[in-house]
Amino acid sequence: MNDGKTATEQLICNVFKTRRYPDMYLYVIREDGLDRVPELLLERFDDPELALSFKLTPSRKLAIADATTVFNALLVDGYYLQMPPVTSVPAERP
């Protein structure tokens, strides 16, 4: 585990993006970096580029992902992968 978690339930996290998959983001605890991210995911993610760093709390409002889900994934798995939003729904067949 890491020491990025404080008594006030916050993590300093980095969010990486990739040119390969627009709108896909990889959240990690800043202190751990990409060390806990599975190698296969890093290969698919392809050349992560730091998009932003911020303090994450379970109650923080995020644009797409649920903060509690991200927070818990960071603690347990060491990363959270935010997939691109679904922009269209396939039409139903009659």
N, C-alpha and C positions, 0 to 999 in steps of 0.2 A: 504494500500500500504506500501511500505518499503522505507528506506533511502539508500538502496544499489545502487540506480541510482544516478549518479553524472551529473554535467553539461556537462561532456565530453561523455555522453551516454555510460556508461559502468556499468556492474553489476559484482559483485563478485559472482560466482556460484559454487555450489558443484554438482558433478555428482556421482550418486550412481549406483551400479550394483547389480545383484542378481544371485545367483547360480542356481536358479530355471529356469531362462530364459537367456541363454547365448546371448551375444550381445544386450541385452536390457538395456537401460540406462535411468535413471530418473534425469533430471536437475532441480535444485531448486536454489533460491537465498539464499546464505549462511546465511544471517541474519535471514531469515524466517525459514530456516531448512525445515522440513517435515510438518510443521504446516498447510500449505495451500493445501497439497495433499489430495485428497478425501480418506476417510478411506477404502473404497472398493478397491481402487487401491493399497494402502499400504498392504492390506491383500493378494492381488494377487501377488504383487511384492515380498513379503516374505523375511523378514530380510535384508533390504537394507545395503549394505556395501559401504563405501565411496571409490570411485575409484580415483577421482582427484578434485582439486579446481583450478579455473583460472578466469582471468578477461575476460568477454565476452563483445564484442562490436558488433553492427550490421554488421560491415565490416570484422570481424574476419573470417578466413577460418577454418571451422570445417571438420572433416573427412567424415561425412555422412550427417548430418543435415545442413539446411540452417541457418546461424547465425541470420539473421533478423527474421526468423520464431521463432526460439528458444527465442530470446530476447523479442519479443512481447508476446509470450506465458507466459514467466516468469512474465512480468509486469501485464498482464491481468488475467491469471489463477493461477499464483503462481508456476507452474511447467510445464515441457515439457517432454513427454515420447517418447524416441527414440526407435522405434521398430527395431528388427533385420532386416538386409538387406535381400531382397529376393534373394536367391542364385540359384534358378531354376524356370523356367517358365513351367507350365504344357503344355504338348504337345497338339496341337489342334487335335480334332477328325475330321475325314473326313466327 
